Amino acid sequence: MAGENDPRAVPAAADGGALAQATILVIEDEPGMRHFLERILAPKCRGLRLAANTAEASRLIAETDFDLVILDNMMEGQRGVEWLRDQRALGFFPPAIMTTGHADLETAIRAVQAGASDFLLKPFRTNQLLAAAARCLDRERLRRENLVLQQELRNNVDLGRMREELIGSSPAIERVRQLIARVAAAPSSVLVTGDSGTGKEVAARMIHALSDRAEMPFVAVNCAAIPPDMLEDELFGHVRGAFPGADRDREGLFASARGGTLFLDGVAELPVGLQAKLLHAIDDRRIRPLGSERETVVDLRLVFAASTDLDRAVAEGRLRADLLYRINVLHIAMPRLAERGGDMFDLAALFMEGLSRKLGLPAVPITPEVRANMAAYDWPGNVRELRNAVERALILGRFTPLTATLGGRDGPTLAEIERRAILGTVAAFDGDREAAAARLGISRKTIDRRLADWNG
């Protein structure tokens, strides 16, 4: 039977989970205790680094992103509590467990004031150490999840709706899904472009879900929705005293996404001055919180999105050319709804079913006439506009006519309008060319000839 100091004698709650995903720094000057901690922790966590003193520890945190620190208080040279206090002032935010052989209230108070998350009295048992580590990591995970949830609430994220946006069988959306599957496994930055409502954030979330970071946070930031003078603090955080009113340390969204994926939507909306700091973060995976004298390493995946012409933004001086080169490593272009053919009918049916249930209203039939009208429309608002059209139909009890648009970026050509009308109407009548010809007021031969031309 395993004894209480055997690494195998671990409570189920402390084994695995956040601990298994963590990279831990141990600072201990006694070789025997350092070896003991290594033997206990190494099999349980993702990564472990050991330091014999605070000077070694300072070098290590300049190189590695740690999730947890376990440090002795009574060490030669600088005490643990003093080192931790100094590091907190420099923007080092991970939770810390202080260990000591002296159980007095003053030491415990000083440890908490310095930023310790937990306190262990030597000698401690294996299960006490692992339980404390798991407890600290779980608290940190819950804190970060709460921050991510607040961010999603600010962005008005509807995850259920978003998952629907890449549904479909058109070649255009199938190419996107295949590309997402390929880039997800790579650690490189990804740029997702497309008009508003085409599903850029959905693509970013799929990249995250298919990557080896899927169990870690996904943090979405709408750069255009944050006031420019607040963006740097939102992204990089600050240390106490960085500016008037900064009465406590604040972790930025880069640090909140540690281990996971940070999605920056509207990257061209960032102030040009902040783009230089972002460029450095992309290149070196290091950030400097406001007011900090030192950079902090962050391990994360970056996905960027834009609905504007980035080349034009560079030409107009709104986007740094070197930043565009850095973010455009892997590029995914999201198709407009009008380019996805019959997908709009699948999506409309899906929206009708879900919204009918949500609103408690009877479903409105999507007739061939409605489908033909949908197929001829340009859908400038893409999937989002289609969902709104279905919701409006449910509330009114009928579909209102959609006016074919000649707007958009430069407007479709007459040939494109003809192609969309014929293909959409044939799809609306489930491939019945006679019915489509009758609906369009043209001959069946015209449809046959056009389809033959378009199929090469």
N, C-alpha and C positions, 0 to 999 in steps of 0.2 A: 504494500500500500504506500502511496506517495505521502511523504511528510509535508508539514506546513511550509517548509522552506524549499520544497521541490518545485521547480517551474511547472510541473504538470498539475500541481494542486491549485488550479485557477478556477474561480467561480465562472459559471457559464457566461454571465453578463460581461465579465471582464475580458474574456477570450474572443478574439476576432473583432469584427465591427470596426469602429474608428481606430482602435489600437493597431489593427492589422494594416491600415492604410497610412500610418503615421511615420514620420521621420523624426527621430528623437536625438537630442543632444544631452549627454551626461557630463557634468563637471564635478569631478571628485579627485582630491589629491592623494587619497590612500589607495595604493595599488590593489590591495586585497578587496576593498569595497568596490573599486572600479571593475575588477574582474567579476565580482559577484553580480553587479548590476548588468554587466554585459551578458553574462550567462542567462540571466533571467529575461532580459528584454529582447536580445537579438532574435530569438526564434518567434517572438510575438509581434514584431513591428516590421514595417517595410524597409526602414533604414535606421542605422544607429551610428553616431559618432561620439568619440570619447575625448575629453580634454582633462589634463592633469591640473590645470589652473585657469584662471580667468583670462590670462593673456592668450592662451591657446584657444579658449572658447571664443574670444573676440575675433580671432582670425577665421574660425570655422563659420561663424554666422555671417561673415562677409562673403563666404563662398557658397553657402547652402541655405535653402529655405527649410526651416524646422517648424514642426507642428507642436512640439512640446520640449521643455527644458527641465531636467532634473539636476539640481545643484546643491552641493554641500554649503553650509554657511561658514563653518570654521575651517578656513584654508589659509595656508601661508600666503603672505602678501595681502591681496585684496579679499575681503570677506564676500561671501556670496550675496548677502543682502545689499551691500554697497554696489557690487557689479550690476545686479539686477536693476537697482534704482537708476544707475547711470544709463543702462541700455534702454530702459523704458523712456527716458528723456530723449533718446536718439531715435525713437520710432520702432523699437523692437517689441512686437505685440503678442507673440505666442504665449500660451499659458505656461506657468512655471510651478514646479513642486520644490519646495525648500526642505532639505533634510538637515537635522542637527542632533547632536548628542546632549544638548542642554534644553530642558523643558521649562522655560520660564516665560511668563506672560509678556515681558518686555520684548524678547526676541520674536515671539509670535506676532506682536503688534507691528514691529519694525518690518517683518517679512511681508505682512499684508500691505502696509503702507508703501513698500517698495514695488509691489505689483505681483506678489506670489499668489497663486490660485489655491494652493494646498500646502500642508505642513505635515511632515513625517518625523517622528522622534526615533532616533537610533537606539537600540537595534530594532528594525522592523521586519515583519514577515513578508515572504514572497507575495502572498495574496493581498496584503495591505498595499504593497507597492503597485501591483497590477490594477487593483481596484481604484486606487487614487489616480493612476494614469488614465484609466478608462473613464473615470468620472470627469476629470479635467477635459479630456478630448470630447466627451459627449456634450458637456456644457458649451464648449467652443463650437461644436457642430450645430447645436440648437441656436446659439447666438447668431451664427452665420446664416442659418436657414431663415431665421427671423428677419435678418437684414435683406436677404434675397427676396423673401415674401413681400416685405415692405416695398422693395424696388419694383416688383411685379405689380403690386397694387397701384403704385404711382404711374406705372406704364399702362394700367388698365388691361392686363394680360388675361385672355380667356384661352386657357390651354386646350380645352375641349374643342373650341372653334378652330384653333390654329392647327390641330392635328388633321382636320378635315381638308385643309387647303391643298395638300399635295396628293389627294385622292384622284384617280383617273387613270386611263389607259392610253392616252394620246402619246404619240412618239415624243412630243416636246417634253412632257412631264416625266416620261420614262427615262429620257436621257438625263434629266436632272437627278432622278433617283439613283441612276447608275453612277453618275459623277460623285454624288454625295457618298455613296458606299466606298468609292475609291479613295477620296480625300480624307475620309474619317480616320483611317488608320495612320495617316501621316501626321507628324507633329507640326507641320508648317502652318503659317497663317493662311487664312482663306478670305477672299473677297467675294461677297454675294451682291450682285447688282440686279436691278429691275424696278419697274414702276411701282408706285404705292399700291398695296393690296395684292401683290403677286406671291407673297409668302416667304419673304426673305428671312424673317425670324424663325419661321417653321423649318426652313432649310438649315439654319444655324443650330437649332435644337436637335434636328436629326443627326447632324454631324457630331454633336456632343454625345448623343445617345448611342451612336455606333462606335465611339472611340473608347480607348482604354481609360478615359476619365469619366465615364458615364456615372459612376457612383459619387462623384465629387460635384461641387456646385456649378450651376449654369447661371451666370449673372448677365442680364440684358440691360444695356444702357442706351436710352434714346437721347443722343447728344443734343438734338435740336430742342428737346423739352426742358433742358436744364439751363438756367441763366448763365451766360458766358462767364460772369465773375465768380460763379460757384463751381464751375466745372472742374477746376484743378483740385479743389478740396474734395469734391465728390469722388474723383478718380483716384487720387493719391493719398488722401487723408491728411491729418496734421497731428502735431504733438502739442501738449499743453503749453500755453503761452505763445503760440505761433503768431497770434494776432489778438486784438481786443475781443474778449468774449470766449476765447478758446480756453476754457477752464478744465478741460480734460483731453486725454488722447482720443483720437478718432481714426479708426481704420477706414481707408478708402475702398472703393469697389474693386480695384486691382487686388488688394490683399484679401477681400472677401471671396474672390474667385480662386484663391490659392488652391492649386491641385486640380482645378476644373477648367472651365471655359469662360472667357469674358467676351461678350458680344457687344460691339460698338456700332450702333446704327446711326447713320447720318454723320459719318466721319468727316465729310467735307464741311460740316457746320462747325467744327472745332475752331476756336480762335487760332490764327496763324502762330502766335507766340506759344500756345500750348502744344501745337503740333511738333515742335522741336523736342519737348519733353516726352511726348508720346513716341517719337522716333527713337529716342534713347532707350525707352522701356522695351520697345519691340526688339531692338538690336541686342541688348544686354540682359533683358529680363530683370532689370533693377529699377526700383522706384525710390524717390526721395519724398517723404511726407513733408508738407509745409512746416517750416520751422526746424526741421531736422538737419543735423550736420553730417549725416551718414546715409548712404543708400542701403536699401533693403532688397535682398534677393526674393523674387517671386517666381514660382513654378506654375505656369498656366498656358492654356491654348488661346490664341486670339483669332476671332472671326469678326470681320468688318462688313458693313453693308452701306450701300448708297443707292438712292433713287434719282440722283442727278448725274449729269455727264461729267465724269471726273477729269477727263482731258480738258474740257472747257473750264472747269474749276481751276485747273493748273494754269491755263492760259490767262485766266482773269486774276490770278494771284491769290485766290481764296484757298488753294491747297498746294502744299509744298510738293514739288516734283519728286524729291527723294522719298517723301512719305508714301506717295503713290507707288513708287517702285517697290518699297518694302512690303506694302500690304497686298500687292497684286502678284502673289506667288502662285496661288491656285485660285482660279476664277470660275464662279458659277453664275451664269446669266439666267435669271428667272423669266420664263415666257409669260406674256400677257394672256389673259383668259381668252381673248379672241383668237389666239394662236393655238389653243388647246382643243379645238374641234368639239367632239361629243362629250368631253369632260364636263362642260357646263351643264349638260342635262343630268349627269350622275350627281354632280354637286348640288344642283337645284333640288333633286329628289331627296338627297341626304339632308339638306337644310330644311326642306318641307317637313320631313318626318320629325327631325329634332325640334324645330321651332313650334310645330303644331303641338307636340307633347309639352313643351316648356310653357307655351302661352295658353294651353287648354282650349285651343280653337280647332275646328274641323279642317282637315287638309283641303287645299284648293287644287283641283285637277290641273295638271300641266298638259294641256291639249296639244295636238299637232300645230295648231295656229300659234299657241304661246311659244312652242319650241322654235317655230320658224321665225317668230319675232325676236326671240333670244339670239338665234343664229345670225340674224342680220344686224344686230346691234354691236357697237364697237367696244362696249364695256370699259370706259376709261378708268373706272374705279376697280376693275378686275374682280377677284373673288369676293372682296369685301362688299362691292356694289351689288353683286349677284345675291349675296345673303340678305342685304337690305331690301332688295326687290322682292324676295320670297317673303320676308317678314311683313313688308307692306301689303302683299297680296293676301296674307293670312288675316291681317287686321281689317282690310277692306272687303274681304270675301271674294276677290277676283283679281286677276292680273291686269294692271293698267298698261296701255301700249308703251313700248320703248321706242324712242325716236332715234333712228340710225344717225350716228354722229359722223361729221366730217372733220372733227377736231383732232385731238391727240397732239402728238408732237408736230407732224407736218400734214397729218390727215391721210387716210388711205386713198390709193388711186382708184379710178373707176374699175380697173381690172380686178383689184383686190376686193372691192365691194361685190362685184359679180361673182367672184370665186367664193367668197364667204357666204353669199346668199344661196348659191346652188348647193355647195357642200353642206351647209347648215340645214337647208330644207330637206335634202335627201336623208341626212341623219335624223331629222325630226320625224320623217315618215318611215324610219327603220329600213332604209335602202330601197323603198318603193319609188322607182323613178317616174312611173306614170302619175302617181299621186303628187309627187314633188313638182312635176311639170304642170299639172293642173293648178296647183297652188300658186306657182310663179307666173302662170299665164304664158308659158313658152312650150315649144314642142319637145317631145321625148327625144327626138334626134339631136336637138341642141344640147340637151343634158348629156347624152351619150358622147357626143363629139367633145364637149368641154372636159368631161371626166377622162376621156382617152388622152387629150392633150396634157392635162395636169399629172396624169400617171406616167407620162413619158413615153 
